[in-house]
Amino acid sequence: MDLQDLYNIFQSFGDTKRLPVIFTSYGNPMDIVLSREERPFWKILFELGKQLRKNYEIQAVLIVSAHWCTKGTFVNVLEHQKQIYDYYGFPEEYYNVPYTTKGHPDMAIKVQQLAPDKIIATDKWGLDHGAWPVLMHLFPDGDISAFELSIHYYAKPEYHLNLAKQLKCLREKGVLIIGSGALIHNLRLIMQKMQNNDNRPYDWESEYDAWIKKQILQRNIDALLNYESSHPFGKLAAPTPDHFVPIFYTFGTMDNKDEIHFFYENPSTLPAFSERSFIAI
């Protein structure tokens, strides 16, 4: 999709109160220091943010990041967000990329009240690198409040989908819901190639990517819930749940009125990693 396609999508829907929902990659961490001119994915996020602000009144962003995994589900109620550099061994410049925004304690508490038997409020987190690199380009001025919902690492996919359904009403209250992860994410295979200075994708990645795109467009939730076994490469693509689970918070807050549009589907700059991203309006 190019920038004109992105513009046309929003033009076709006109004014609506209900906010879209998004599933997005958070991008290759090695690209964090690159500018929007250097990195097409950052540019697309920036243009997407401009269209979102133009067409909707966004009160807050609720982001489910692959990088906040917990036992149980927590919501971040901080008023002043802490930027978390949760990656290690990078050059110093990667720890000097600032992004500042406020949280939204009132909305976070409302989220907790929607599912009080499942969600626990906490001030022990902030915005990790599954969240702030996305927000830094979507809303670079940091003037839209944002807070995270954690991933219950030990819960089944159905748990996440059903919890998301309880949060769907937030779309009517000015909350932009974002699932941030990667539909292909195998850290062992990433490191295996990077150690040999090889950034080429694995042979199986294009087949799996085409398949997952089809399941998303067909809304084949059973295939997604059973992602480990519904495709022969499922366990290679997602050997751990953390990066795949955020899609359930996007799907769970969608309904049949929503149209799915992929706003980024270029090949990743990392092997065994996907940057495929979509919006449902």
ABEGO torsion letter per residue (X at the ends): XBAAAAAAAAAAAEBBABBBBBBBBAEBAAAAABBAAABAAAAAAAAAAAAAAAABBBABBBBBBAABBBBEBBBBABABBBBBBBBBGBBAAAAABBBBBBBBAAAAAAAAAABAAABBBBAABBBBAAAAAAAAAABAAGABBBBBBBBBAABBAAAAAAAAAAAAAAAAAGBBBBBBBBABBBAAAAAAAAAAGBABBBAAAAAAAAAAAAAAAAGBAAAAAAAAAABAAAAAABABAAAAAAAAAAAAABBAABBBBBABABBBABBGBBABBBBBX
